[in-house]
Amino acid sequence: MKKPILVVKFGSASITTKEGEVDERIVLEVARQIASLQKKYNIVLVSSGAVAAGKRFLPSYTGTLSERKAAAAIGNPILINTYSTYFRPFKISLAQSLCERHHFSNRDQFLQLKNTYEELWRNNVIPIANENDVVSNKELKFSDNDELATLIAVGFGAEKLLFSTSVPGVLDANNKIIEKIETIDRDVLGLARKDKSAVGLGGMTSKLNFARLANQMGIEVVIFSMQTEDAITKAIKHETGTLCLPESKKISSRKKWLASGSLIKGELMVDRGAEEALLKHKSLLAVGVTRIVEHFEKGEVLNIVNLDGLTVAVARAKMDSSLLSQSSKKNLEIAHANDIVLL
């Protein structure tokens, strides 16, 4: 029987000190707790911290793109070496996995990545993933490692996704931890602080947005802090942090890829009739389109928004958007129901 998949993401603020060094005390705790979980789960660690660890070697660092790339190049070996040092006593081997956005948007490359991870797990090796900052470009990069962790969790069908951050969980208006969130709606997103940590790219809003996507794909999410004793173990048992509950619907691996891994290239606005048809899991016909918001080509993935501008689905196009202006094409199928994912 295959083991369930556990993805644990560590933000820069939770894995490095204020001086920019990798926090060895935290890494030791990660190693100790992961060692106790490896028999039960196939584990992926997603770790930020390379830029934070490397920038102290650049005296004139101001945060430009080229400086971030240089800092990542310096910091990556420091980060992976620290992890290896503290995992070695537990007889756990690690593999570094530097990912780029196209590894997920290109389905063939994504399947290769998935096969590689499965081979690592068969040999009891834990992959540590991070964005390949050195070569990633502005157009084809992750918004942050929260996105990378979520794409891995969704694409690989993880059971649980844990976000380690600098605060103990999602806080309410009185700064008390919300222990359980059933639905991540606008009210919940409004509670998130808009600032980001001084050393990382993400923030609570980012985590909640990606937690929402993971929940929609049936994945349980916990947002927690490593400052709590036995934090990872307790997070899995729902004894610390904020638990974001998954939806119960079952989604095929192809649809999971459409909803998360694919790059959105276009956008259509549809009328109420088309929206209702989509909610009934029908195909999208050209007659229901009111406006082409952003053009696309056959085979590309697009957002479908309603008259209020809210995204209701993503879909893989069966035709070019240029054909929609032809009146004779009104009854053509833009996207088949099997290639549409409701959001």
C-alpha positions as CSV (number, residue, x, y, z in Angstrom):
1,M,0.0,0.0,0.0
2,K,1.4,3.4,-1.0
3,K,2.1,5.8,1.8
4,P,0.3,9.1,1.8
5,I,2.2,12.2,0.8
6,L,3.1,15.0,3.2
7,V,4.5,18.3,2.0
8,V,6.1,20.7,4.6
9,K,7.1,24.2,3.6
10,F,9.5,26.3,5.6
11,G,9.6,30.0,5.1
12,S,12.8,32.1,5.3
13,A,11.7,33.7,8.5
14,S,11.2,30.3,10.2
15,I,14.4,28.6,8.9
16,T,17.0,31.5,9.2
17,T,18.1,33.7,12.1
18,K,17.9,37.5,12.1
19,E,21.5,37.6,11.0
20,G,20.7,35.6,7.9
21,E,22.3,32.3,8.9
22,V,20.5,29.0,8.6
23,D,19.0,28.3,12.1
24,E,20.7,25.1,13.0
25,R,18.4,24.6,16.1
26,I,15.3,24.6,13.8
27,V,16.9,22.3,11.2
28,L,17.8,19.8,14.0
29,E,14.2,19.9,15.1
30,V,13.0,19.4,11.5
31,A,15.3,16.4,11.1
32,R,14.2,14.8,14.4
33,Q,10.5,15.1,13.7
34,I,10.7,14.2,10.1
35,A,12.7,11.0,11.0
36,S,9.7,9.9,13.1
37,L,7.3,10.5,10.3
38,Q,9.2,9.0,7.3
39,K,7.8,5.5,7.9
40,K,4.2,6.7,7.6
41,Y,4.6,9.3,4.8
42,N,6.3,10.0,1.6
43,I,7.7,13.4,2.4
44,V,8.6,16.5,0.4
45,L,10.3,19.4,2.2
46,V,10.0,22.8,0.5
47,S,12.6,25.2,2.0
48,S,13.1,28.9,1.5
49,G,16.2,30.5,3.0
50,A,18.8,30.3,0.2
51,V,18.6,34.0,-0.6
52,A,18.6,35.0,3.1
53,A,21.6,32.7,3.8
54,G,23.6,34.0,0.8
55,K,23.0,37.8,0.8
56,R,25.2,38.3,3.9
57,F,28.1,37.5,1.6
58,L,27.2,40.4,-0.7
59,P,28.2,43.5,1.3
60,S,26.3,46.0,-1.0
61,Y,23.2,43.9,-1.2
62,T,20.0,46.0,-1.9
63,G,17.7,43.3,-3.2
64,T,17.9,43.8,-7.0
65,L,17.0,40.8,-9.2
66,S,20.6,40.1,-10.1
67,E,21.6,40.3,-6.4
68,R,18.9,37.9,-5.4
69,K,20.1,35.4,-8.0
70,A,23.7,35.8,-6.8
71,A,22.5,35.4,-3.2
72,A,20.6,32.2,-4.1
73,A,23.6,30.8,-5.9
74,I,25.7,31.3,-2.7
75,G,23.0,30.3,-0.3
76,N,21.7,27.1,-1.9
77,P,24.7,24.9,-1.0
78,I,24.8,26.4,2.5
79,L,21.2,25.5,3.0
80,I,21.3,22.0,1.6
81,N,24.6,21.2,3.5
82,T,23.0,22.3,6.8
83,Y,20.0,20.1,6.2
84,S,22.3,17.1,5.3
85,T,24.4,17.6,8.4
86,Y,21.5,17.3,10.7
87,F,19.6,14.6,8.8
88,R,22.7,12.4,8.6
89,P,22.6,11.2,12.2
90,F,19.0,9.9,11.6
91,K,20.3,7.9,8.6
92,I,18.2,10.0,6.2
93,S,19.5,10.8,2.7
94,L,18.3,14.0,1.0
95,A,18.0,15.1,-2.6
96,Q,18.1,18.7,-3.8
97,S,15.3,19.6,-6.3
98,L,15.6,23.1,-7.8
99,C,12.3,23.7,-9.6
100,E,11.1,26.1,-12.2
101,R,7.5,27.1,-13.2
102,H,7.6,25.3,-16.5
103,H,8.2,22.0,-14.7
104,F,4.6,22.2,-13.7
105,S,3.0,24.0,-16.7
106,N,4.4,21.5,-19.1
107,R,2.6,18.3,-18.3
108,D,5.3,16.0,-19.7
109,Q,8.0,17.7,-17.6
110,F,5.6,17.6,-14.6
111,L,5.2,13.8,-15.0
112,Q,9.0,13.4,-15.2
113,L,9.3,15.4,-11.9
114,K,6.7,13.2,-10.3
115,N,8.4,10.0,-11.5
116,T,11.7,11.3,-10.1
117,Y,10.2,11.9,-6.7
118,E,8.6,8.5,-6.6
119,E,12.0,6.9,-7.4
120,L,13.5,8.9,-4.5
121,W,10.8,7.7,-2.1
122,R,11.3,4.1,-3.2
123,N,14.9,4.5,-2.0
124,N,13.9,6.3,1.2
125,V,15.3,9.6,0.1
126,I,13.6,12.9,0.9
127,P,13.6,15.6,-1.7
128,I,14.1,19.2,-0.6
129,A,12.5,21.5,-3.2
130,N,13.2,25.2,-3.8
131,E,12.8,27.5,-6.7
132,N,15.7,27.7,-9.0
133,D,16.2,31.4,-8.5
134,V,19.5,31.6,-10.3
135,V,17.9,31.0,-13.8
136,S,14.2,31.7,-13.3
137,N,12.8,34.7,-15.1
138,K,10.1,37.2,-14.2
139,E,7.5,35.8,-16.5
140,L,7.9,32.1,-15.6
141,K,8.6,32.1,-11.9
142,F,6.6,31.1,-8.8
143,S,5.1,34.0,-6.8
144,D,6.9,32.4,-3.8
145,N,7.6,29.0,-2.3
146,D,4.1,28.8,-1.0
147,E,3.0,28.4,-4.6
148,L,5.7,25.8,-5.2
149,A,4.7,23.8,-2.2
150,T,1.0,23.9,-3.2
151,L,1.7,22.8,-6.8
152,I,3.7,19.9,-5.5
153,A,1.0,19.0,-3.0
154,V,-1.8,19.3,-5.6
155,G,0.0,17.7,-8.5
156,F,1.2,14.7,-6.4
157,G,-2.1,14.2,-4.6
158,A,-0.7,15.0,-1.1
159,E,-2.8,14.2,1.9
160,K,-1.5,17.1,4.0
161,L,0.3,20.4,3.3
162,L,2.0,22.2,6.2
163,F,3.1,25.8,6.0
164,S,5.6,26.8,8.7
165,T,5.7,30.6,9.2
166,S,6.9,33.2,11.7
167,V,3.5,33.4,13.5
168,P,1.7,30.6,15.4
169,G,-1.2,30.4,12.9
170,V,-4.0,32.6,11.4
171,L,-4.9,35.2,14.0
172,D,-8.3,36.8,14.5
173,A,-9.0,40.5,15.1
174,N,-8.0,40.0,18.7
175,N,-4.7,38.3,17.8
176,K,-5.9,34.9,19.0
177,I,-5.2,31.8,16.9
178,I,-8.1,30.5,14.8
179,E,-7.8,26.8,15.4
180,K,-10.0,25.7,12.5
181,I,-11.1,27.3,9.2
182,E,-13.9,25.5,7.3
183,T,-13.9,27.8,4.3
184,I,-11.3,30.4,3.3
185,D,-13.6,33.2,2.2
186,R,-13.1,37.0,1.9
187,D,-13.7,37.4,5.7
188,V,-10.8,35.1,6.4
189,L,-8.5,36.6,3.8
190,G,-9.3,40.0,5.4
191,L,-7.8,38.9,8.6
192,A,-4.4,38.2,7.0
193,R,-1.7,40.8,7.6
194,K,-0.7,42.5,4.4
195,D,3.0,42.7,5.3
196,K,5.6,40.2,4.4
197,S,8.6,39.0,6.5
198,A,11.8,41.0,6.1
199,V,13.6,37.9,4.7
200,G,10.9,36.2,2.5
201,L,8.6,36.9,-0.4
202,G,5.4,35.4,1.0
203,G,3.0,36.4,3.8
204,M,-0.2,35.2,5.4
205,T,-2.3,36.3,2.5
206,S,-0.2,34.2,0.1
207,K,-0.5,31.2,2.4
208,L,-4.3,31.5,2.7
209,N,-4.7,31.9,-1.0
210,F,-2.7,28.8,-1.8
211,A,-4.3,26.9,1.2
212,R,-7.7,27.7,-0.4
213,L,-6.5,26.1,-3.7
214,A,-5.2,23.1,-1.9
215,N,-8.4,22.7,0.1
216,Q,-10.4,22.9,-3.1
217,M,-8.3,20.0,-4.4
218,G,-9.1,17.9,-1.3
219,I,-5.9,18.6,0.7
220,E,-5.7,19.4,4.4
221,V,-3.6,22.4,5.2
222,V,-2.1,23.5,8.6
223,I,-0.4,26.9,9.1
224,F,1.9,26.7,12.1
225,S,5.2,27.9,13.7
226,M,8.3,25.9,14.4
227,Q,8.7,27.8,17.6
228,T,6.2,25.4,19.2
229,E,7.7,22.3,20.7
230,D,7.3,19.2,18.4
231,A,5.6,21.6,16.0
232,I,5.4,19.4,12.9
233,T,4.2,16.3,14.8
234,K,1.6,18.5,16.6
235,A,0.5,20.2,13.3
236,I,-0.2,16.8,11.8
237,K,-2.3,15.9,14.8
238,H,-4.1,19.3,14.7
239,E,-2.7,20.2,18.1
240,T,-1.1,23.5,17.0
241,G,-1.6,26.2,14.4
242,T,-4.6,26.7,12.2
243,L,-6.2,23.8,10.4
244,C,-7.8,24.6,7.0
245,L,-10.3,21.9,6.1
246,P,-10.3,20.3,2.7
247,E,-13.4,19.9,0.4
248,S,-14.6,16.3,0.0
249,K,-15.0,16.3,-3.8
250,K,-12.8,13.9,-5.8
251,I,-10.9,15.4,-8.7
252,S,-8.9,13.6,-11.3
253,S,-5.1,14.1,-11.6
254,R,-5.6,15.8,-15.0
255,K,-8.1,18.3,-13.5
256,K,-5.8,19.0,-10.6
257,W,-3.0,19.8,-13.1
258,L,-5.4,22.1,-15.0
259,A,-6.4,23.9,-11.8
260,S,-2.9,24.4,-10.4
261,G,0.1,23.5,-12.6
262,S,-1.0,25.0,-15.9
263,L,-0.1,28.5,-16.9
264,I,-3.2,30.7,-17.6
265,K,-3.0,32.2,-21.0
266,G,-6.4,33.7,-21.7
267,E,-9.7,34.7,-20.1
268,L,-13.4,34.7,-21.1
269,M,-16.4,36.3,-19.5
270,V,-19.6,34.3,-19.7
271,D,-23.3,35.0,-19.2
272,R,-25.5,33.6,-16.4
273,G,-26.7,30.8,-18.5
274,A,-23.2,29.6,-19.3
275,E,-22.2,30.0,-15.7
276,E,-25.2,27.8,-14.6
277,A,-24.2,25.2,-17.2
278,L,-20.7,25.1,-15.9
279,L,-21.9,24.6,-12.4
280,K,-23.8,21.6,-13.7
281,H,-20.6,20.2,-15.1
282,K,-21.5,21.0,-18.7
283,S,-19.1,22.0,-21.5
284,L,-18.6,25.6,-22.4
285,L,-20.2,26.7,-25.7
286,A,-19.3,29.8,-27.7
287,V,-22.9,31.1,-27.5
288,G,-22.4,31.8,-23.7
289,V,-19.4,34.0,-24.1
290,T,-20.0,37.7,-23.6
291,R,-16.5,39.0,-23.9
292,I,-12.9,37.9,-24.7
293,V,-10.9,39.4,-21.8
294,E,-7.6,38.0,-23.0
295,H,-7.0,36.1,-26.2
296,F,-5.7,32.5,-26.3
297,E,-4.9,29.7,-28.7
298,K,-6.2,26.1,-29.0
299,G,-4.7,23.9,-26.2
300,E,-4.0,26.8,-23.9
301,V,-5.5,27.1,-20.4
302,L,-7.9,30.0,-19.7
303,N,-9.8,31.5,-16.8
304,I,-13.6,31.7,-17.1
305,V,-15.2,34.6,-15.2
306,N,-18.8,35.5,-14.6
307,L,-20.5,38.8,-15.2
308,D,-19.3,40.0,-11.7
309,G,-15.7,39.3,-12.8
310,L,-15.2,36.4,-10.4
311,T,-13.3,33.3,-11.6
312,V,-15.7,30.4,-11.7
313,A,-13.5,27.8,-13.6
314,V,-10.4,27.2,-15.5
315,A,-10.5,25.3,-18.8
316,R,-8.3,24.0,-21.7
317,A,-9.4,25.5,-24.9
318,K,-10.5,23.4,-27.9
319,M,-10.3,26.4,-30.3
320,D,-8.6,29.7,-30.8
321,S,-10.3,32.8,-29.3
322,S,-10.2,34.4,-32.8
323,L,-12.9,32.1,-33.9
324,L,-15.4,33.4,-31.4
325,S,-16.1,36.6,-33.4
326,Q,-17.5,34.5,-36.2
327,S,-21.3,34.2,-35.9
328,S,-21.3,30.8,-37.5
329,K,-19.2,29.4,-34.7
330,K,-21.6,30.2,-31.9
331,N,-22.6,26.6,-31.2
332,L,-19.0,25.3,-31.2
333,E,-17.6,23.8,-28.0
334,I,-14.9,26.0,-26.5
335,A,-13.9,23.6,-23.8
336,H,-15.2,20.1,-23.0
337,A,-16.5,19.3,-19.5
338,N,-13.6,16.9,-18.9
339,D,-11.2,19.8,-19.4
340,I,-13.0,22.3,-17.1
341,V,-12.3,22.6,-13.3
342,L,-14.8,24.6,-11.2
343,L,-13.2,26.9,-8.6
